[in-house]
């Protein structure tokens, strides 16, 4: 893919809804601290693997979207639709029948709503024959429900894709969106990732060992992407440039994955026409100082040690959405603290790896209206 620009964005995290909430959390956070998350309390009746989690308390799509069309939304869908609305608003995109066919949606996830799929399946087993389950809830059982509802809500008729990429979900979405724009299928893509906090996800991340350092979390991050010479209706500001994205696979993980990740770093640098010395910051999927499964190969590939930012320490294990949170943190931070180019990286347990190189523009940031 060739580079694309971010004309607007938003994020829903445990800090709250929108850019300002995220920026405020970053201002209050101490450098390197690990947030335990909030007490889960009576959010769910089912037993959970931990007493704390990183979630949005009292989140209700109706508060942001109104009652119409939201009664059947599951949590992941609600997060994605509200986040898309905020991103389009932040970019200043004015939707009409002329531009709607030129806007696509690409969303990364792990499983969609694991809870919706599990609950619906259970209903087919426990209800009396002839198993009268609610057909209105069936759309929630498919992974592309959230992306589909985003398109329906805002009338976006361009490409609509859901990528179940797990840890690499967001980087895969960026890459797919960039290719769709480059090949002229659409002018604009709202790309991002979403994960919900439910007992099902909390247990799945706990049992896979992903939450040994941080608790499970939920988040949605959506970014309005367009070409450098994007039409004015797509937003007049340039928050950042996603210069290149590369993904690879190291069979079996281990050394093969480290080699593959280093290769991704070399590829994005080459595609961006950038020098390794220009990279000042790397946003990894790690959460512990002693974990260098991503940072180690990156340092070797760059030949120096850029500052490492581990967003999971503040926002928990958000799986596919962790990459979207990382890009949100990059854009929300004080612009003077981390100049230069930044890398976003991800590494899955199976050996899948990826990297994106991002340049934040001088006029970006949450303080500009």
C-alpha positions as CSV (number, residue, x, y, z in Angstrom):
1,X,0.0,0.0,0.0
2,X,1.0,3.6,-0.5
3,X,0.6,6.1,2.3
4,X,-2.6,7.5,3.5
5,X,-3.5,10.4,5.8
6,X,-5.6,10.5,8.9
7,X,-8.1,13.4,8.7
8,X,-10.0,12.6,11.9
9,X,-10.2,9.9,14.5
10,X,-11.8,8.9,17.8
11,X,-11.4,6.3,20.5
12,X,-13.6,4.7,23.1
13,X,-11.4,3.4,25.9
14,X,-11.7,2.9,29.7
15,X,-10.9,6.6,29.9
16,X,-14.2,7.4,28.3
17,X,-15.7,8.4,24.9
18,X,-13.7,10.5,22.5
19,X,-10.4,12.2,22.0
20,X,-10.6,14.5,25.0
21,X,-11.2,11.7,27.4
22,X,-8.1,9.9,26.1
23,X,-6.0,13.0,26.2
24,X,-7.0,13.7,29.8
25,X,-6.1,10.2,30.9
26,X,-2.7,10.6,29.3
27,X,-2.1,13.9,31.1
28,X,-2.9,12.4,34.5
29,X,-1.0,9.1,34.0
30,X,2.4,8.7,35.6
31,X,5.1,7.6,33.2
32,X,5.3,3.8,33.0
33,X,2.5,3.1,35.5
34,X,0.4,0.0,35.3
35,X,-3.3,0.7,35.8
36,X,-5.2,-2.1,37.5
37,X,-8.5,-1.1,35.9
38,X,-11.8,-0.6,37.6
39,X,-13.7,-2.9,39.9
40,X,-16.1,-4.9,37.8
41,X,-18.7,-5.1,40.5
42,X,-22.2,-6.1,39.3
43,X,-21.6,-5.4,35.6
44,X,-22.0,-9.1,34.9
45,X,-23.6,-11.9,36.9
46,X,-21.2,-14.5,35.6
47,X,-17.9,-15.2,37.5
48,X,-14.8,-13.5,36.1
49,X,-11.1,-14.3,36.2
50,X,-10.3,-11.0,37.9
51,X,-12.0,-8.4,40.0
52,X,-10.8,-5.5,37.8
53,X,-11.0,-4.7,34.1
54,X,-10.5,-1.8,31.7
55,X,-14.0,-1.1,30.5
56,X,-16.4,1.8,30.0
57,X,-18.8,1.9,32.9
58,X,-22.4,2.6,32.1
59,X,-21.7,2.7,28.4
60,X,-25.0,3.1,26.4
61,X,-25.2,3.5,22.7
62,X,-28.5,5.2,23.1
63,X,-27.0,8.1,24.9
64,X,-24.9,8.9,21.8
65,X,-27.1,7.6,19.0
66,X,-30.7,7.7,20.3
67,X,-33.2,4.9,20.5
68,X,-33.8,4.3,16.8
69,X,-32.0,1.2,15.5
70,X,-30.0,0.6,18.7
71,X,-32.1,-1.9,20.6
72,X,-30.4,-5.0,19.1
73,X,-26.8,-3.7,19.3
74,X,-24.5,-5.8,21.3
75,X,-21.6,-4.1,23.1
76,X,-19.0,-4.4,20.3
77,X,-21.4,-3.0,17.8
78,X,-22.4,-0.1,20.0
79,X,-18.7,0.7,20.6
80,X,-17.9,0.6,16.9
81,X,-20.9,2.7,15.8
82,X,-20.4,5.4,18.4
83,X,-16.7,5.6,17.7
84,X,-17.3,5.9,13.9
85,X,-19.8,8.7,14.6
86,X,-17.2,10.5,16.7
87,X,-14.5,10.0,14.1
88,X,-16.5,11.3,11.2
89,X,-17.5,14.3,13.3
90,X,-13.9,15.0,14.3
91,X,-12.8,14.9,10.7
92,X,-15.6,17.2,9.6
93,X,-16.9,14.8,7.0
94,X,-20.3,15.9,5.6
95,X,-22.2,12.9,4.5
96,X,-24.6,13.1,1.6
97,X,-25.7,10.8,-1.2
98,X,-22.8,11.9,-3.4
99,X,-20.0,10.9,-1.0
100,X,-21.5,7.9,0.8
101,X,-20.7,5.4,-2.0
102,X,-17.1,6.6,-1.9
103,X,-16.6,5.8,1.9
104,X,-15.8,2.3,3.1
105,X,-15.5,0.6,6.5
106,X,-12.7,-1.8,7.5
107,X,-12.8,-3.2,11.0
108,X,-10.3,-5.4,12.9
109,X,-11.4,-7.8,15.6
110,X,-10.6,-11.2,17.1
111,X,-14.0,-12.9,17.1
112,X,-16.6,-10.2,16.8
113,X,-18.9,-10.4,19.8
114,X,-17.9,-13.7,21.4
115,X,-20.8,-13.2,23.9
116,X,-23.4,-12.7,21.3
117,X,-22.4,-15.9,19.4
118,X,-22.2,-17.9,22.6
119,X,-25.5,-16.6,24.1
120,X,-27.4,-17.2,20.9
121,X,-26.0,-20.7,20.5
122,X,-27.0,-21.4,24.1
123,X,-30.5,-20.2,23.5
124,X,-30.9,-22.8,20.7
125,X,-30.2,-25.5,23.3
126,X,-32.2,-24.4,26.3
127,X,-35.4,-23.0,24.8
128,X,-38.3,-25.3,24.5
129,X,-38.9,-26.8,21.1
130,X,-39.2,-25.6,18.4
131,X,-36.3,-23.5,19.9
132,X,-37.9,-20.1,19.5
133,X,-34.9,-17.9,19.6
134,X,-35.1,-14.2,18.8
135,X,-34.3,-13.8,15.1
136,X,-33.5,-10.1,15.6
137,X,-30.4,-11.1,17.5
138,X,-29.0,-13.5,14.8
139,X,-27.1,-10.7,13.0
140,X,-25.0,-10.2,16.1
141,X,-23.6,-13.7,15.8
142,X,-21.6,-13.0,12.7
143,X,-18.2,-11.3,12.9
144,X,-19.0,-8.5,10.5
145,X,-22.0,-7.3,12.4
146,X,-20.3,-4.2,13.8
147,X,-18.9,-3.1,10.5
148,X,-22.2,-3.8,8.8
149,X,-24.1,-1.7,11.4
150,X,-21.6,1.1,11.0
151,X,-22.3,1.2,7.3
152,X,-26.1,0.9,7.8
153,X,-26.1,3.7,10.4
154,X,-24.3,6.2,8.3
155,X,-25.2,5.0,4.8
156,X,-21.6,4.2,3.9
157,X,-21.8,2.1,0.7
158,X,-18.1,1.6,-0.1
159,X,-16.1,-1.5,0.6
160,X,-17.1,-3.1,3.9
161,X,-14.7,-5.6,5.4
162,X,-14.1,-7.2,8.8
163,X,-10.7,-8.8,9.4
164,X,-10.4,-11.3,12.2
165,X,-6.7,-10.8,12.8
166,X,-6.5,-11.1,16.5
167,X,-3.5,-9.1,17.8
168,X,-2.7,-7.9,14.3
169,X,-6.4,-7.0,13.6
170,X,-5.7,-3.2,13.5
171,X,-2.6,-3.4,11.4
172,X,-4.4,-5.7,8.9
173,X,-7.3,-3.2,8.8
174,X,-4.9,-0.3,8.0
175,X,-3.2,-2.3,5.3
176,X,-6.5,-3.4,3.7
177,X,-7.8,0.2,3.8
178,X,-4.7,1.6,2.2
179,X,-4.9,-0.9,-0.6
180,X,-8.6,-0.1,-1.2
181,X,-7.9,3.6,-1.4
182,X,-4.8,3.1,-3.6
183,X,-6.7,1.0,-6.1
184,X,-9.5,3.5,-6.4
185,X,-12.3,1.3,-4.9
186,X,-13.1,4.2,-2.5
187,X,-11.8,7.7,-1.7
188,X,-12.1,7.3,2.1
189,X,-12.1,4.5,4.6
190,X,-13.1,4.6,8.2
191,X,-10.7,2.0,9.5
192,X,-10.2,0.7,13.0
193,X,-10.7,-2.1,15.5
194,X,-13.0,-3.0,18.3
195,X,-13.1,-5.4,21.3
196,X,-15.7,-5.6,24.0
197,X,-15.4,-6.4,27.7
198,X,-17.5,-9.4,28.5
199,X,-17.1,-12.5,30.6
200,X,-16.4,-14.5,27.5
201,X,-13.5,-12.3,26.4
202,X,-12.2,-11.8,29.9
203,X,-11.9,-15.6,30.3
204,X,-10.5,-16.2,26.8
205,X,-7.7,-13.6,27.2
206,X,-7.1,-14.9,30.7
207,X,-6.8,-18.5,29.7
208,X,-4.5,-17.8,26.8
209,X,-2.1,-16.0,29.2
210,X,-2.5,-12.6,27.7
211,X,-3.5,-10.9,30.9
212,X,-0.7,-11.9,33.3
213,X,0.5,-8.3,33.6
214,X,-2.6,-6.3,32.8
215,X,-6.3,-7.0,33.1
216,X,-8.6,-7.5,30.1
217,X,-10.0,-4.4,28.5
218,X,-12.3,-3.1,25.8
219,X,-11.8,-0.4,23.3
220,X,-12.7,0.9,19.8
221,X,-10.6,3.1,17.7
222,X,-11.7,4.5,14.3
223,X,-9.6,6.6,11.9
224,X,-10.8,8.5,8.8
225,X,-8.2,7.6,6.1
226,X,-7.8,9.2,2.7
227,X,-5.2,9.9,0.0
228,X,-2.8,12.8,0.5
229,X,-4.7,14.8,-2.1
230,X,-8.0,13.8,-0.6
231,X,-11.1,15.7,-1.6
232,X,-12.1,18.5,0.8
233,X,-15.3,16.7,2.0
234,X,-13.1,14.0,3.6
235,X,-11.7,16.5,6.1
236,X,-9.3,19.5,5.7
237,X,-6.9,18.6,8.5
238,X,-4.1,16.1,8.4
239,X,-3.6,14.5,11.7
240,X,-1.0,12.0,10.7
241,X,0.3,10.0,7.8
242,X,0.3,6.2,7.8
243,X,3.3,5.9,5.5
244,X,3.5,2.1,5.2
245,X,2.2,-1.1,6.7
246,X,3.8,-4.5,6.5
247,X,2.8,-7.9,7.9
248,X,4.5,-11.3,7.9
249,X,4.5,-14.7,9.5
250,X,7.3,-16.5,11.3
251,X,6.2,-20.2,11.4
252,X,6.0,-21.4,15.0
253,X,6.8,-18.1,16.5
254,X,10.2,-17.9,18.4
255,X,13.2,-16.8,16.3
256,X,11.3,-17.1,13.1
257,X,8.8,-14.5,14.3
258,X,11.6,-12.2,15.4
259,X,13.2,-12.4,12.0
260,X,9.8,-11.7,10.4
261,X,9.2,-8.7,12.6
262,X,12.6,-7.2,11.8
263,X,11.8,-7.8,8.2
264,X,8.6,-5.8,8.5
265,X,10.5,-2.9,10.1
266,X,13.0,-2.9,7.2
267,X,10.1,-3.0,4.6
268,X,8.1,-0.1,6.1
269,X,11.2,2.0,6.3
270,X,12.0,1.3,2.7
271,X,8.4,1.9,1.5
272,X,8.3,5.2,3.4
273,X,11.7,6.3,2.1
274,X,12.7,6.8,5.8
275,X,16.0,6.2,7.6
276,X,16.1,4.2,10.8
277,X,17.5,7.1,12.7
278,X,14.3,9.0,12.2
279,X,12.3,6.6,14.3
280,X,12.1,8.1,17.8
281,X,9.2,6.1,19.3
282,X,7.8,2.6,19.0
283,X,4.4,1.5,20.3
284,X,4.5,-2.2,21.0
285,X,2.0,-4.7,22.2
286,X,4.0,-5.6,25.3
287,X,3.1,-4.7,28.8
288,X,6.2,-5.5,30.9
289,X,9.7,-4.1,30.9
290,X,11.2,-7.5,30.8
291,X,9.1,-8.5,27.7
292,X,11.2,-7.7,24.6
293,X,9.5,-10.0,22.1
294,X,8.7,-7.0,19.9
295,X,11.1,-4.4,21.2
296,X,14.2,-6.7,20.9
297,X,13.8,-7.3,17.1
298,X,12.9,-3.7,16.5
299,X,16.1,-2.4,18.2
300,X,18.2,-4.8,16.2
301,X,16.5,-3.8,13.0
302,X,16.8,-0.1,13.7
303,X,20.3,-0.2,15.1
304,X,19.3,2.0,18.0
305,X,16.9,2.0,20.9
306,X,13.9,4.3,20.4
307,X,11.6,5.1,23.3
308,X,9.1,2.3,23.9
309,X,5.5,3.0,24.7
310,X,3.3,0.2,26.1
311,X,-0.3,1.4,26.0
312,X,-1.7,-1.8,27.5
313,X,-0.3,-0.6,30.8
314,X,-3.0,2.1,30.9
315,X,-5.8,0.5,28.9
316,X,-5.5,-3.2,29.5
317,X,-5.4,-6.1,27.0
318,X,-7.7,-5.1,24.2
319,X,-6.4,-7.6,21.7
320,X,-7.2,-6.4,18.2
321,X,-8.1,-3.0,19.4
322,X,-4.8,-2.5,21.2
323,X,-3.2,-1.2,18.0
324,X,-6.0,1.3,17.4
325,X,-5.5,2.5,21.0
326,X,-1.8,2.9,20.4
327,X,-2.4,5.1,17.3
328,X,-4.9,7.1,19.3
329,X,-2.4,7.6,22.1
330,X,0.2,8.7,19.5
331,X,-2.2,11.3,18.2
332,X,-3.5,12.5,21.6
333,X,-0.1,13.0,23.3
334,X,1.5,16.3,23.6
335,X,3.1,16.8,20.2
336,X,6.3,18.2,21.5
337,X,7.1,15.1,23.7
338,X,7.8,12.7,20.9
339,X,8.9,14.2,17.6
340,X,10.0,12.2,14.5
341,X,8.6,9.0,13.1
342,X,6.8,6.3,15.1
343,X,6.4,2.6,14.7
344,X,3.4,0.6,15.7
345,X,4.1,-3.1,16.0
346,X,2.2,-6.3,16.9
347,X,3.1,-9.9,17.4
348,X,0.7,-12.8,17.8
349,X,1.4,-16.1,19.6
350,X,1.3,-18.0,16.4
351,X,4.1,-16.1,14.7
352,X,2.1,-13.4,12.9
353,X,3.8,-10.0,13.1
354,X,3.3,-6.6,11.7
355,X,4.6,-3.0,11.7
356,X,3.3,0.4,10.6
357,X,5.3,3.6,10.3
358,X,3.5,6.8,11.2
359,X,4.4,10.5,10.9
360,X,2.3,12.8,13.1
361,X,1.8,16.2,11.4
362,X,2.4,19.5,13.0
363,X,-1.2,20.6,12.9
364,X,-2.5,17.4,14.5
365,X,-3.6,17.0,18.1
366,X,-6.8,17.2,20.1
367,X,-6.4,20.9,20.9
368,X,-7.2,22.1,17.3
369,X,-10.8,22.7,16.4
